[in-house]
Amino acid sequence: ARKLEILLGFTGLGLALWWAAAPEHRAGAGIGLVGTGSFHFPASRPAYGDESTRFDSSIPLDEIGGTLYVNDKSKGSAWLLHLETATSVVVETPFPGGNHESTLNSDGSLAAVPHYESALFHGVVDPNATIGEGNGTAGSEVSIVDVRAGTAQVLPAVDANPFGAPRPHNALWTPDGWLAVTAQLANGVVIWDLTTGTATPVELPGCHTPHLLRQIPNSSLVVATCRFTNPGDDGKKAALAVFDLATMETRALEAPLGAEGVTVTDTGDVWVGGKAEVAIFGFPAGSTRTISSLARLATKNVLSPLRLAYDKVTNSVGVVSLPSTDSDVLAKLPKSQPNFFVFDATGDRALRKNVSLYTAERGRVNSEGLACFVSRSGRSFFVTGGFNSQVVVLVDPDTVSIVTTLYMPRCTTPRGHAAEPTSLPSSSDAARRKLVGANNWSGGYCPATLRNPEDRRWAVLDGFNWSPVTPNWADAPTSGTTGRYTAGLFYVIVVVWTFTRQ
C-alpha cells in the first residue's frame, strides 16, 4: 500500500512536470486574452488545423537570423517567425481584423500596426451586398506588437485620434521616437508623441486618401502616397504629399494614377508605384533636401507596381506587381508574366531583372506587401508573400530567386479549434456565396474563427517585415521537448526505485 501511495504521488508529479514542460501549454494554446494572448507551437508539431508552419530554405536559417513579422489581416493576427529556431508565434492584436501594414521601431523590438477597419455583418450596408475589404467599420487606433515578448496592446495614448475614425493604414516611426499614422478618410496624418501620449493632426492639402508613409534619409521630410479613392473622389488624379516634421510645412506633387507603393533610397530618391508606371522623385543635382526642391526625375514602365522596397546592400529597388486581387483573373495569368522587378537605384536606374515568383507547392506568389532587410551576416533579402497562397518568401537581390519559403497554415486558428480548411479558389464563387472579403479573396475559407465571426477567409498576408531581435519565446519548442523527455525519465527512475527497494 505504501508503494502504491508513493507511485501515485510521483505519477501526479510526473504529469505536472510533463504539462509544465510543454511549450504550447506554457504559452497558451487555447484562447489568449485579447491584447496579450499568443498561440505558440513548435514548427514540427501540427498546431493550426491540420497544418503547421513549414520552413523550406536553400540556405541555413541561422545564417539569416532574426524574426519575420507578417500580418493576417483577415483575423487581426500577427505572425512572428524566428528563423534561427524555425519556430512561430501568433499574436492576437487588440482588434479582430483589419490590421494593415507594419512598421518597426529603430531596434526592431516593437511593431506598429494600424487598425484600418472591422468587417461588418451581412446586410448592414446593403442586404444584397457582399462586404469586402474597404467597406467595414472604419478604424482609428494602432496596435503595438512586442516582438520580444510576443504580446500586443493598443497604442498607449492620452488623446483620442483627432480625426475620429479615419481608417489609419500605415505608420512610420521617426528618429525622434514619434509615430506618424495615416488618416485616409481625413486626408491627413496624425503625429503621436509617445512620451506624452498626445496627438497632433496634420492636414495634407492636395492629398486625398494618404496610404503609405516613408521618411527621406538625412532629412526631416516625410512622404505619403495619395490614391484619391475616398468617397466623392473619381480616382482620376493622384499625388505624392511631402511634409516637414520640423516645420509642418506641406506640399503635394502630381503622381501616377493609383499611387500607392513607395520606397526611399539612401540618395534621397522617392520611388512611387501607380497603375502602370513607377515615378521617381528626388533632388536635382546641387540642391539640398528641402520640401521645395523635391521634383520628379524619371519614369519606369511597370504593370501594376503595388509595393516597392530599397536594398542598400546592392543599391537596388525591388517592385512587386499585382494586376488584380480577383483570383479568377490571377489564375489566368501566364506563368511567364513577371511579378517581381529589380532596378538599379542610381545612374540610369536600369532594369536588372524581372522574374515570375513561384513556389513549388502553392504556385504564383501574388503579393500585397514587400520589404527588404540586411541580416546579421550582412547579406540582404527581399521579403514578400502571397495574399492568396499563404506563403512567405525571401528573395536574393543578386539572383532575384527565392531562397527561403515559409508555407503558412491557411487558417490562423489554434489546434483543436479548426478542421480541414475548405478550398474555394474563385473570387466569383465567394461573391455569389456572399462571403466577407470576396473582393480580396485568399483561396478558401476556414470552418471556424475565434476572432472575427464575419471573416472566415484563409489567412490574408501583408505587412512583411524583419527584426534582428531574438524573442524570449524562441527557445520554447526545444526546451519543451527536452522537458518532456526529462519528466518522463524522472518518472521511470522513480518507479524503478520504488519497486526495487527492500
Kinemage of the C-alpha trace (Angstrom):
@kinemage 1
@onewidth
@group {chain A} dominant
@subgroup {mainchain}
@vectorlist {calphas} color= white
{ca ala a 1} P 0.000 0.000 0.000
{ca arg a 2} L 2.852 2.348 0.850
{ca lys a 3} L 4.462 1.687 -2.539
{ca leu a 4} L 1.166 2.390 -4.258
{ca glu a 5} L 0.856 5.710 -2.452
{ca ile a 6} L 4.376 6.691 -3.479
{ca leu a 7} L 3.757 5.591 -7.052
{ca leu a 8} L 0.524 7.589 -7.317
{ca gly a 9} L 2.175 10.642 -5.812
{ca phe a 10} L 5.077 10.588 -8.229
{ca thr a 11} L 2.702 9.861 -11.118
{ca gly a 12} L 0.946 13.129 -10.393
{ca leu a 13} L 4.269 14.933 -10.097
{ca gly a 14} L 5.448 13.442 -13.393
{ca leu a 15} L 2.298 14.527 -15.193
{ca ala a 16} L 2.656 18.036 -13.761
{ca leu a 17} L 6.251 18.252 -14.971
{ca trp a 18} L 5.256 16.964 -18.411
{ca trp a 19} L 2.478 19.566 -18.634
{ca ala a 20} L 4.710 22.417 -17.487
{ca ala a 21} L 7.396 21.403 -19.978
{ca ala a 22} L 5.057 21.549 -22.965
{ca pro a 23} L 5.567 24.918 -24.700
{ca glu a 24} L 2.115 25.053 -26.218
{ca his a 25} L 0.588 24.910 -22.741
{ca arg a 26} L 3.030 27.406 -21.257
{ca ala a 27} L 2.316 29.945 -23.981
{ca gly a 28} L -1.415 29.408 -24.091
{ca ala a 29} L -2.502 27.021 -26.847
{ca gly a 30} L -6.094 27.889 -26.075
{ca ile a 31} L -7.756 31.274 -26.414
{ca gly a 32} L -5.410 34.072 -25.326
{ca leu a 33} L -6.644 37.299 -23.822
{ca val a 34} L -7.298 40.000 -26.399
{ca gly a 35} L -4.342 42.342 -26.409
{ca thr a 36} L -1.952 39.980 -24.656
{ca gly a 37} L -2.617 36.474 -25.944
{ca ser a 38} L -0.453 34.348 -28.176
{ca phe a 39} L -0.643 30.903 -29.702
{ca his a 40} L 2.735 29.182 -29.534
{ca phe a 41} L 3.851 25.901 -31.016
{ca pro a 42} L 6.885 24.029 -32.341
{ca ala a 43} L 7.274 24.109 -36.100
{ca ser a 44} L 7.417 20.312 -36.202
{ca arg a 45} L 4.075 19.846 -34.466
{ca pro a 46} L 0.772 20.475 -36.321
{ca ala a 47} L -0.986 23.158 -34.287
{ca tyr a 48} L -3.248 25.027 -36.681
{ca gly a 49} L -5.939 22.790 -38.049
{ca asp a 50} L -4.154 20.032 -39.916
{ca glu a 51} L -1.270 22.288 -40.921
{ca ser a 52} L 1.847 23.710 -39.337
{ca thr a 53} L 4.301 26.346 -40.498
{ca arg a 54} L 6.998 24.735 -42.648
{ca phe a 55} L 10.366 26.324 -43.326
{ca asp a 56} L 11.929 25.338 -46.669
{ca ser a 57} L 15.282 27.012 -47.271
{ca ser a 58} L 18.233 26.512 -49.599
{ca ile a 59} L 20.487 28.311 -47.119
{ca pro a 60} L 20.849 27.707 -43.362
{ca leu a 61} L 18.223 29.699 -41.494
{ca asp a 62} L 20.697 30.640 -38.780
{ca glu a 63} L 22.732 32.471 -41.409
{ca ile a 64} L 19.733 34.755 -41.900
{ca gly a 65} L 18.678 35.003 -38.270
{ca gly a 66} L 16.200 37.405 -36.768
{ca thr a 67} L 12.410 37.337 -36.701
{ca leu a 68} L 9.992 37.865 -39.564
{ca tyr a 69} L 6.764 39.802 -39.000
{ca val a 70} L 3.643 39.052 -41.100
{ca asn a 71} L 0.008 40.193 -40.755
{ca asp a 72} L -3.020 38.007 -41.230
{ca lys a 73} L -5.283 40.981 -41.811
{ca ser a 74} L -8.421 38.846 -42.025
{ca lys a 75} L -8.129 37.841 -38.351
{ca gly a 76} L -6.297 40.730 -36.695
{ca ser a 77} L -3.367 38.422 -36.036
{ca ala a 78} L 0.375 38.963 -36.242
{ca trp a 79} L 2.730 36.114 -37.127
{ca leu a 80} L 6.230 36.217 -35.649
{ca leu a 81} L 8.596 33.684 -37.222
{ca his a 82} L 12.001 33.186 -35.643
{ca leu a 83} L 14.333 31.900 -38.326
{ca glu a 84} L 17.220 30.501 -36.277
{ca thr a 85} L 14.985 28.096 -34.359
{ca ala a 86} L 12.302 27.714 -37.068
{ca thr a 87} L 9.565 28.485 -34.544
{ca ser a 88} L 6.467 30.651 -34.731
{ca val a 89} L 4.096 32.618 -32.543
{ca val a 90} L 0.718 34.073 -33.483
{ca val a 91} L -0.082 37.233 -31.552
{ca glu a 92} L -3.648 38.459 -31.281
{ca thr a 93} L -3.751 42.205 -31.825
{ca pro a 94} L -6.437 44.046 -29.817
{ca phe a 95} L -8.660 44.259 -32.911
{ca pro a 96} L -10.148 41.163 -34.612
{ca gly a 97} L -9.331 42.052 -38.206
{ca gly a 98} L -8.267 44.909 -40.445
{ca asn a 99} L -4.634 45.112 -39.326
{ca his a 100} L -2.849 46.660 -42.329
{ca glu a 101} L 0.882 47.095 -42.954
{ca ser a 102} L 3.540 47.211 -40.222
{ca thr a 103} L 6.490 49.371 -39.250
{ca leu a 104} L 9.264 48.592 -36.773
{ca asn a 105} L 10.979 50.957 -34.361
{ca ser a 106} L 14.716 51.577 -34.568
{ca asp a 107} L 15.841 48.432 -32.717
{ca gly a 108} L 13.137 46.172 -34.155
{ca ser a 109} L 11.581 45.385 -30.789
{ca leu a 110} L 8.167 46.958 -31.458
{ca ala a 111} L 5.882 46.834 -34.494
{ca ala a 112} L 3.200 49.473 -35.043
{ca val a 113} L 0.160 48.100 -36.894
{ca pro a 114} L -2.770 50.402 -37.773
{ca his a 115} L -6.323 49.131 -37.315
{ca tyr a 116} L -7.838 50.025 -40.668
{ca glu a 117} L -11.324 48.594 -40.212
{ca ser a 118} L -13.531 45.847 -38.812
{ca ala a 119} L -15.696 43.701 -41.058
{ca leu a 120} L -19.438 44.331 -40.951
{ca phe a 121} L -22.272 41.879 -40.562
{ca his a 122} L -24.135 40.942 -43.733
{ca gly a 123} L -26.799 43.420 -44.714
{ca val a 124} L -25.601 46.452 -42.744
{ca val a 125} L -24.797 48.468 -45.856
{ca asp a 126} L -26.842 46.610 -48.441
{ca pro a 127} L -28.839 43.422 -47.718
{ca asn a 128} L -27.729 42.023 -51.063
{ca ala a 129} L -24.098 43.145 -50.943
{ca thr a 130} L -21.011 41.174 -50.117
{ca ile a 131} L -19.000 43.042 -47.531
{ca gly a 132} L -15.425 43.312 -48.702
{ca glu a 133} L -12.231 44.988 -47.636
{ca gly a 134} L -12.700 48.744 -47.505
{ca asn a 135} L -16.410 48.513 -46.631
{ca gly a 136} L -16.143 47.715 -42.930
{ca thr a 137} L -16.412 49.933 -39.882
{ca ala a 138} L -13.588 52.473 -40.049
{ca gly a 139} L -10.807 52.055 -37.502
{ca ser a 140} L -8.994 54.731 -35.517
{ca glu a 141} L -6.246 53.162 -33.410
{ca val a 142} L -2.890 51.422 -33.662
{ca ser a 143} L -1.716 48.112 -32.219
{ca ile a 144} L 1.803 47.828 -30.789
{ca val a 145} L 3.259 44.319 -31.066
{ca asp a 146} L 6.146 43.442 -28.746
{ca val a 147} L 8.354 41.184 -30.869
{ca arg a 148} L 10.468 40.021 -27.942
{ca ala a 149} L 7.558 39.096 -25.674
{ca gly a 150} L 5.079 38.018 -28.347
{ca thr a 151} L 2.283 40.220 -26.996
{ca ala a 152} L 0.252 43.192 -28.216
{ca gln a 153} L -1.593 46.203 -26.853
{ca val a 154} L -3.370 49.313 -28.069
{ca leu a 155} L -1.020 52.263 -28.562
{ca pro a 156} L -0.934 53.981 -25.145
{ca ala a 157} L -2.241 57.493 -25.634
{ca val a 158} L -3.843 60.317 -23.695
{ca asp a 159} L -5.541 61.818 -26.740
{ca ala a 160} L -8.078 60.083 -28.933
{ca asn a 161} L -7.446 60.157 -32.663
{ca pro a 162} L -8.068 63.830 -33.519
{ca phe a 163} L -9.584 62.810 -36.860
{ca gly a 164} L -12.067 60.396 -35.266
{ca ala a 165} L -12.142 57.119 -37.193
{ca pro a 166} L -10.149 57.931 -40.345
{ca arg a 167} L -9.055 54.434 -41.457
{ca pro a 168} L -5.363 54.529 -40.481
{ca his a 169} L -3.456 52.403 -42.975
{ca asn a 170} L 0.271 52.848 -42.415
{ca ala a 171} L 2.575 54.096 -39.686
{ca leu a 172} L 6.120 55.429 -39.502
{ca trp a 173} L 8.494 55.617 -36.544
{ca thr a 174} L 10.566 58.778 -36.719
{ca pro a 175} L 14.162 59.095 -35.447
{ca asp a 176} L 12.784 61.201 -32.571
{ca gly a 177} L 10.586 58.324 -31.457
{ca trp a 178} L 7.327 59.824 -32.697
{ca leu a 179} L 4.796 57.714 -34.543
{ca ala a 180} L 3.205 59.141 -37.701
{ca val a 181} L -0.004 57.395 -38.822
{ca thr a 182} L -2.047 57.997 -41.963
{ca ala a 183} L -5.667 59.150 -41.689
{ca gln a 184} L -7.126 58.145 -45.046
{ca leu a 185} L -10.672 59.481 -44.697
{ca ala a 186} L -9.417 62.764 -43.195
{ca asn a 187} L -6.741 63.339 -45.859
{ca gly a 188} L -4.112 63.801 -43.211
{ca val a 189} L -1.587 62.283 -40.816
{ca val a 190} L -1.568 62.024 -37.031
{ca ile a 191} L 1.741 62.526 -35.202
{ca trp a 192} L 1.775 60.710 -31.851
{ca asp a 193} L 4.258 61.802 -29.181
{ca leu a 194} L 4.818 58.511 -27.377
{ca thr a 195} L 6.373 60.140 -24.313
{ca thr a 196} L 3.286 62.230 -23.573
{ca gly a 197} L 0.580 60.264 -25.391
{ca thr a 198} L -0.574 63.372 -27.203
{ca ala a 199} L -1.598 63.565 -30.854
{ca thr a 200} L -1.052 66.306 -33.425
{ca pro a 201} L -3.212 66.298 -36.577
{ca val a 202} L -1.525 67.291 -39.826
{ca glu a 203} L -3.746 68.063 -42.805
{ca leu a 204} L -2.261 67.390 -46.246
{ca pro a 205} L -3.673 69.859 -48.796
{ca gly a 206} L -3.744 68.394 -52.291
{ca cys a 207} L -3.689 64.832 -50.945
{ca his a 208} L -6.697 62.531 -50.734
{ca thr a 209} L -6.530 59.048 -49.189
{ca pro a 210} L -2.938 59.094 -47.860
{ca his a 211} L -1.844 55.479 -47.947
{ca leu a 212} L 1.832 54.733 -47.202
{ca leu a 213} L 4.472 56.780 -45.375
{ca arg a 214} L 8.267 56.897 -45.706
{ca gln a 215} L 10.904 59.302 -44.373
{ca ile a 216} L 13.619 60.594 -46.691
{ca pro a 217} L 17.048 59.770 -45.155
{ca asn a 218} L 19.130 62.607 -43.715
{ca ser a 219} L 16.179 64.964 -43.670
{ca ser a 220} L 13.039 65.802 -41.686
{ca leu a 221} L 10.863 65.160 -44.750
{ca val a 222} L 8.132 62.519 -44.797
{ca val a 223} L 6.310 61.498 -47.981
{ca ala a 224} L 2.861 59.957 -48.365
{ca thr a 225} L 1.261 58.404 -51.438
{ca cys a 226} L -2.235 59.774 -52.132
{ca arg a 227} L -4.632 57.500 -54.051
{ca phe a 228} L -7.705 59.781 -54.298
{ca thr a 229} L -10.128 56.920 -53.628
{ca asn a 230} L -12.153 58.391 -50.754
{ca pro a 231} L -15.941 58.773 -51.124
{ca gly a 232} L -16.536 61.515 -53.686
{ca asp a 233} L -13.188 61.053 -55.441
{ca asp a 234} L -13.193 59.888 -59.047
{ca gly a 235} L -9.708 58.358 -58.992
{ca lys a 236} L -8.629 60.463 -61.972
{ca lys a 237} L -5.683 62.024 -60.166
{ca ala a 238} L -3.047 61.057 -57.612
{ca ala a 239} L -0.360 62.826 -55.627
{ca leu a 240} L 2.782 62.477 -53.601
{ca ala a 241} L 2.455 64.560 -50.438
{ca val a 242} L 5.525 65.707 -48.546
{ca phe a 243} L 5.615 67.353 -45.132
{ca asp a 244} L 8.410 68.596 -42.916
{ca leu a 245} L 8.456 67.191 -39.367
{ca ala a 246} L 10.398 70.223 -38.182
{ca thr a 247} L 8.158 72.942 -39.584
{ca met a 248} L 4.958 71.023 -40.518
{ca glu a 249} L 5.125 72.672 -43.937
{ca thr a 250} L 3.355 70.600 -46.601
{ca arg a 251} L 3.377 70.232 -50.369
{ca ala a 252} L 1.750 67.956 -52.968
{ca leu a 253} L 3.222 66.848 -56.294
{ca glu a 254} L 1.403 65.136 -59.145
{ca ala a 255} L 1.968 61.366 -59.129
{ca pro a 256} L 0.963 58.389 -61.315
{ca leu a 257} L -2.707 57.391 -61.173
{ca gly a 258} L -3.366 54.929 -58.384
{ca ala a 259} L -0.257 55.983 -56.466
{ca glu a 260} L 0.152 53.566 -53.579
{ca gly a 261} L 3.513 51.806 -53.177
{ca val a 262} L 6.547 53.887 -52.185
{ca thr a 263} L 10.146 53.493 -51.076
{ca val a 264} L 13.056 55.854 -50.474
{ca thr a 265} L 16.756 55.351 -51.215
{ca asp a 266} L 19.907 56.486 -49.434
{ca thr a 267} L 20.431 59.156 -52.091
{ca gly a 268} L 17.038 60.688 -51.263
{ca asp a 269} L 15.129 59.390 -54.269
{ca val a 270} L 11.450 58.569 -53.781
{ca trp a 271} L 10.036 55.749 -55.948
{ca val a 272} L 6.244 55.766 -56.304
{ca gly a 273} L 4.178 53.000 -57.909
{ca gly a 274} L 0.958 53.779 -59.788
{ca lys a 275} L -1.277 51.671 -62.004
{ca ala a 276} L 1.118 51.291 -64.924
{ca glu a 277} L 4.341 53.064 -64.042
{ca val a 278} L 6.855 53.931 -61.361
{ca ala a 279} L 7.649 57.628 -60.927
{ca ile a 280} L 10.983 58.595 -59.405
{ca phe a 281} L 11.182 61.821 -57.429
{ca gly a 282} L 14.337 63.300 -55.996
{ca phe a 283} L 16.506 66.336 -55.521
{ca pro a 284} L 18.197 67.739 -58.641
{ca ala a 285} L 21.976 67.886 -58.623
{ca gly a 286} L 23.275 70.719 -56.493
{ca ser a 287} L 20.072 71.127 -54.482
{ca thr a 288} L 19.523 70.411 -50.804
{ca arg a 289} L 16.935 68.076 -49.348
{ca thr a 290} L 14.183 70.601 -48.762
{ca ile a 291} L 10.457 70.403 -49.343
{ca ser a 292} L 10.615 72.937 -52.187
{ca ser a 293} L 13.413 71.212 -54.132
{ca leu a 294} L 11.793 67.769 -54.430
{ca ala a 295} L 10.971 67.139 -58.106
{ca arg a 296} L 10.025 64.336 -60.479
{ca leu a 297} L 13.138 62.970 -62.180
{ca ala a 298} L 12.261 59.841 -64.160
{ca thr a 299} L 9.609 57.256 -65.035
{ca lys a 300} L 9.781 53.463 -65.424
{ca asn a 301} L 7.061 51.428 -67.118
{ca val a 302} L 5.904 48.608 -64.836
{ca leu a 303} L 2.474 46.997 -64.908
{ca ser a 304} L 0.617 47.390 -61.589
{ca pro a 305} L 3.585 48.132 -59.284
{ca leu a 306} L 1.844 47.670 -55.935
{ca arg a 307} L 4.740 47.664 -53.423
{ca leu a 308} L 8.386 48.757 -53.558
{ca ala a 309} L 11.424 48.302 -51.304
{ca tyr a 310} L 15.001 49.593 -51.352
{ca asp a 311} L 18.037 47.358 -50.797
{ca lys a 312} L 21.021 49.349 -49.542
{ca val a 313} L 23.479 46.437 -49.931
{ca thr a 314} L 23.028 46.026 -53.693
{ca asn a 315} L 21.749 49.606 -54.162
{ca ser a 316} L 18.633 48.370 -55.921
{ca val a 317} L 14.868 48.794 -55.777
{ca gly a 318} L 12.517 45.813 -55.785
{ca val a 319} L 8.972 46.100 -57.136
{ca val a 320} L 6.108 43.597 -56.826
{ca ser a 321} L 3.392 43.693 -59.470
{ca leu a 322} L -0.210 42.731 -58.725
{ca pro a 323} L -2.594 43.375 -61.654
{ca ser a 324} L -5.694 42.270 -59.741
{ca thr a 325} L -6.950 40.939 -56.410
{ca asp a 326} L -9.536 38.849 -58.279
{ca ser a 327} L -8.355 35.254 -58.031
{ca asp a 328} L -10.167 34.375 -61.258
{ca val a 329} L -8.071 36.951 -63.110
{ca leu a 330} L -4.844 35.898 -61.410
{ca ala a 331} L -5.435 32.238 -62.253
{ca lys a 332} L -5.428 33.077 -65.978
{ca leu a 333} L -2.092 34.896 -65.954
{ca pro a 334} L 0.631 33.106 -67.947
{ca lys a 335} L 3.408 31.697 -65.809
{ca ser a 336} L 5.896 33.713 -67.830
{ca gln a 337} L 4.343 37.053 -66.837
{ca pro a 338} L 6.762 38.666 -64.362
{ca asn a 339} L 5.549 39.814 -60.983
{ca phe a 340} L 8.866 40.904 -59.436
{ca phe a 341} L 11.266 43.518 -60.800
{ca val a 342} L 14.661 44.752 -59.604
{ca phe a 343} L 16.097 48.080 -60.789
{ca asp a 344} L 19.383 49.889 -60.227
{ca ala a 345} L 18.697 52.619 -57.676
{ca thr a 346} L 21.067 55.167 -59.215
{ca gly a 347} L 22.505 56.136 -62.608
{ca asp a 348} L 20.043 55.425 -65.394
{ca arg a 349} L 18.067 53.214 -62.976
{ca ala a 350} L 18.145 50.320 -65.427
{ca leu a 351} L 16.084 47.183 -65.005
{ca arg a 352} L 18.390 44.458 -63.715
{ca lys a 353} L 15.992 41.563 -63.915
{ca asn a 354} L 12.338 40.619 -63.822
{ca val a 355} L 11.008 37.209 -62.822
{ca ser a 356} L 7.836 35.373 -62.026
{ca leu a 357} L 7.927 34.261 -58.403
{ca tyr a 358} L 6.501 30.772 -57.950
{ca thr a 359} L 6.633 28.290 -55.073
{ca ala a 360} L 6.822 24.535 -55.564
{ca glu a 361} L 3.628 23.689 -53.690
{ca arg a 362} L 1.366 26.749 -53.888
{ca gly a 363} L 2.167 28.334 -57.206
{ca arg a 364} L 2.380 32.002 -58.082
{ca val a 365} L 3.265 34.497 -55.338
{ca asn a 366} L 0.638 37.236 -55.662
{ca ser a 367} L 1.901 39.825 -53.234
{ca glu a 368} L 0.348 42.744 -51.378
{ca gly a 369} L 3.498 43.624 -49.450
{ca leu a 370} L 7.274 43.931 -49.801
{ca ala a 371} L 10.179 44.816 -47.533
{ca cys a 372} L 13.944 44.456 -47.582
{ca phe a 373} L 16.313 43.774 -44.693
{ca val a 374} L 20.003 43.246 -44.026
{ca ser a 375} L 20.625 40.095 -42.000
{ca arg a 376} L 23.153 39.806 -39.199
{ca ser a 377} L 25.652 38.334 -41.662
{ca gly a 378} L 25.399 41.469 -43.802
{ca arg a 379} L 23.517 39.701 -46.576
{ca ser a 380} L 20.292 41.341 -47.761
{ca phe a 381} L 16.951 39.795 -48.686
{ca phe a 382} L 13.624 40.963 -50.029
{ca val a 383} L 10.691 39.515 -48.071
{ca thr a 384} L 7.255 39.185 -49.631
{ca gly a 385} L 4.439 36.638 -49.814
{ca gly a 386} L 1.204 35.521 -51.406
{ca phe a 387} L -2.039 37.018 -50.128
{ca asn a 388} L -3.995 34.146 -51.700
{ca ser a 389} L -1.492 31.311 -51.213
{ca gln a 390} L -0.383 31.785 -47.591
{ca val a 391} L 3.347 31.704 -48.319
{ca val a 392} L 6.209 33.962 -47.244
{ca val a 393} L 9.339 34.032 -49.394
{ca leu a 394} L 12.811 35.508 -49.118
{ca val a 395} L 14.304 36.651 -52.417
{ca asp a 396} L 18.028 37.059 -53.093
{ca pro a 397} L 18.525 40.562 -54.619
{ca asp a 398} L 21.509 39.408 -56.707
{ca thr a 399} L 19.990 36.329 -58.332
{ca val a 400} L 16.366 37.513 -57.930
{ca ser a 401} L 15.387 33.991 -56.931
{ca ile a 402} L 13.553 32.536 -53.947
{ca val a 403} L 15.986 31.146 -51.361
{ca thr a 404} L 13.563 30.520 -48.496
{ca thr a 405} L 9.858 29.619 -48.489
{ca leu a 406} L 7.641 29.532 -45.429
{ca tyr a 407} L 4.444 27.602 -46.013
{ca met a 408} L 1.936 29.114 -43.602
{ca pro a 409} L -1.237 27.474 -42.241
{ca arg a 410} L -4.252 28.521 -44.230
{ca cys a 411} L -6.286 29.086 -41.077
{ca thr a 412} L -4.897 31.160 -38.209
{ca thr a 413} L -6.784 29.101 -35.643
{ca pro a 414} L -5.367 27.129 -32.685
{ca arg a 415} L -5.115 23.366 -32.578
{ca gly a 416} L -8.369 21.712 -31.606
{ca his a 417} L -10.480 24.543 -32.997
{ca ala a 418} L -10.149 24.001 -36.743
{ca ala a 419} L -10.808 21.146 -39.123
{ca glu a 420} L -9.604 20.847 -42.702
{ca pro a 421} L -9.621 24.249 -44.483
{ca thr a 422} L -12.064 24.397 -47.415
{ca ser a 423} L -10.660 25.355 -50.795
{ca leu a 424} L -12.671 27.864 -52.823
{ca pro a 425} L -10.295 29.340 -55.412
{ca ser a 426} L -12.780 31.571 -57.249
{ca ser a 427} L -13.496 35.133 -56.127
{ca ser a 428} L -16.735 34.944 -58.131
{ca asp a 429} L -17.884 31.883 -56.177
{ca ala a 430} L -17.053 33.639 -52.918
{ca ala a 431} L -19.072 36.681 -54.013
{ca arg a 432} L -22.048 34.531 -55.002
{ca arg a 433} L -21.985 32.965 -51.546
{ca lys a 434} L -21.770 36.472 -50.035
{ca leu a 435} L -18.599 35.612 -48.140
{ca val a 436} L -16.890 38.543 -46.462
{ca gly a 437} L -13.713 39.625 -48.229
{ca ala a 438} L -14.617 38.285 -51.679
{ca asn a 439} L -13.019 41.370 -53.256
{ca asn a 440} L -9.652 40.294 -51.806
{ca trp a 441} L -10.242 36.577 -51.754
{ca ser a 442} L -7.478 34.371 -50.392
{ca gly a 443} L -8.345 30.983 -51.884
{ca gly a 444} L -10.706 29.401 -49.404
{ca tyr a 445} L -12.377 29.629 -46.015
{ca cys a 446} L -11.913 28.210 -42.551
{ca pro a 447} L -14.526 26.108 -40.752
{ca ala a 448} L -14.461 28.469 -37.770
{ca thr a 449} L -12.777 31.532 -36.337
{ca leu a 450} L -12.102 32.585 -32.769
{ca arg a 451} L -11.871 36.274 -33.631
{ca asn a 452} L -13.945 37.949 -36.351
{ca pro a 453} L -17.149 35.920 -36.847
{ca glu a 454} L -17.784 37.565 -40.212
{ca asp a 455} L -14.424 36.978 -41.911
{ca arg a 456} L -13.584 33.296 -42.375
{ca arg a 457} L -11.141 33.700 -45.256
{ca trp a 458} L -7.894 31.826 -45.333
{ca ala a 459} L -5.056 33.961 -43.998
{ca val a 460} L -4.560 37.193 -45.971
{ca leu a 461} L -0.903 38.157 -45.643
{ca asp a 462} L 0.638 41.619 -45.773
{ca gly a 463} L 2.825 43.895 -43.651
{ca phe a 464} L 6.015 41.873 -44.201
{ca asn a 465} L 8.922 42.987 -42.048
{ca trp a 466} L 12.053 41.726 -40.280
{ca ser a 467} L 13.505 42.323 -36.837
{ca pro a 468} L 17.009 41.453 -35.580
{ca val a 469} L 15.513 40.664 -32.156
{ca thr a 470} L 15.824 37.183 -30.654
{ca pro a 471} L 12.477 36.734 -28.859
{ca asn a 472} L 12.022 35.330 -25.375
{ca trp a 473} L 9.773 32.618 -26.765
{ca ala a 474} L 12.162 31.385 -29.459
{ca asp a 475} L 13.734 28.517 -27.465
{ca ala a 476} L 10.438 27.210 -26.091
{ca pro a 477} L 9.986 24.292 -28.546
{ca thr a 478} L 13.432 22.893 -27.792
{ca ser a 479} L 13.118 23.341 -24.052
{ca gly a 480} L 9.596 21.916 -24.131
{ca thr a 481} L 10.656 18.737 -25.919
{ca thr a 482} L 13.660 18.361 -23.634
{ca gly a 483} L 11.452 18.999 -20.626
{ca arg a 484} L 9.049 16.255 -21.638
{ca tyr a 485} L 11.849 13.731 -22.025
{ca thr a 486} L 13.310 14.828 -18.680
{ca ala a 487} L 9.940 14.451 -16.967
{ca gly a 488} L 9.459 11.011 -18.499
{ca leu a 489} L 12.933 9.846 -17.469
{ca phe a 490} L 12.361 11.163 -13.950
{ca tyr a 491} L 9.137 9.171 -13.682
{ca val a 492} L 10.773 5.935 -14.892
{ca ile a 493} L 13.597 6.310 -12.358
{ca val a 494} L 11.106 6.853 -9.528
{ca val a 495} L 9.093 3.753 -10.492
{ca val a 496} L 12.196 1.562 -10.664
{ca trp a 497} L 13.489 2.944 -7.365
{ca thr a 498} L 10.125 2.376 -5.643
{ca phe a 499} L 9.765 -1.272 -6.618
{ca thr a 500} L 13.384 -2.293 -6.143
{ca arg a 501} L 13.687 -1.031 -2.574
{ca gln a 502} L 13.783 -3.693 0.079
